[in-house]
């Protein structure tokens, strides 16, 4: 829906879902391209959003104990949902089953809805007239909301908003988002320093 | 052509990090600081993207119907509405404000 509204063809929209298959990265790429970002700055933002999947893979590889030959095929399905389902299972057998069932059904469902959404958006035409340009930020907000658990997350989000908006008029399209990503290490560093100066090495928010 | 380049670069990059997680021996990425940073990066990126797509018109900051729509989505999120309702609220409210000449 959001991607067909920003200059991608039907084929490009579906290829994106089939090949990338990690929602936040897809929306970010489309948003950056629509804003006039270059292909590499747009891809860099999408890539950083996908980095968390490496940490899911790390936990899944211990849990599922997949043979090395199977791993390249399983990798595409390493996403938020499959990790959540697999980790919630009591044993290895059910974890493997949960991973395959969740991965397969989400992969099919996600790509079918992408196709239907892209066809629908082509039929609608001017997306802005219908308020569909607000769908993109609403999707990001819905993905972001469950992550804002503690003060650290909220500080990172706040700083990233300031950087993203403040730098928008002065830097080329797509670059302010990448600079805003620096909010994460900056807040971590500031928190670490504050904790160190208080002198407690115990279980803090970090 | 640029769009295809962006799609392919993203696809290769995103697949590579997924595979890396499965192949890399535990311990290399298992350090607490690295884990914490990986959890916070999406927070920073999503927050910046939300703000930009709400308030940016090209490289200029504006306050228009989208802001009202995204505010409606935020209210829906606080009320724990399902994903599609959240997005639907943003679309409907934005369209409504535009129809009223906002």
Interface residues (C-beta under 8 A of the other chain):
Chain A: X7 X8 X12 X15 X16 X19 X20 X21 X22 X24 X25 X27 X28 X29 X31 X33 X35 X36 X38 X39 X40 X42 X43 X45 X46 X47 X48 X49 X50 X51 X52 X53 X54 X55 X56 X57 X58 X60 X61 X62 X66 X68 X71 X72 X74 X75 X76 X78 X79 X129 X130 X131 X132 X133 X134 X135 X136 X137 X138 X139 X140 X141 X142 X143 X144 X145 X147 X148 X152 X153 X156 X157 X158 X159 X160 X161 X163 X164 X165 X168 X169 X173 X176 X177 X180 X181 X182 X183 X184 X185 X187 X188 X206
Chain B: X2 X3 X4 X5 X6 X7 X8 X9 X10 X11 X13 X14 X15 X17 X18 X19 X20 X21 X22 X23 X24 X26 X29 X30 X32 X33 X35 X36 X37 X38 X39 X40 X41 X42 X43 X44 X45 X46 X47 X48 X49 X50 X51 X52 X53 X54 X55 X56 X58 X59 X60 X61 X65 X66 X69 X70 X73 X74 X77 X83 X86 X87 X89 X90 X91 X92 X93 X94 X95 X96 X97 X98
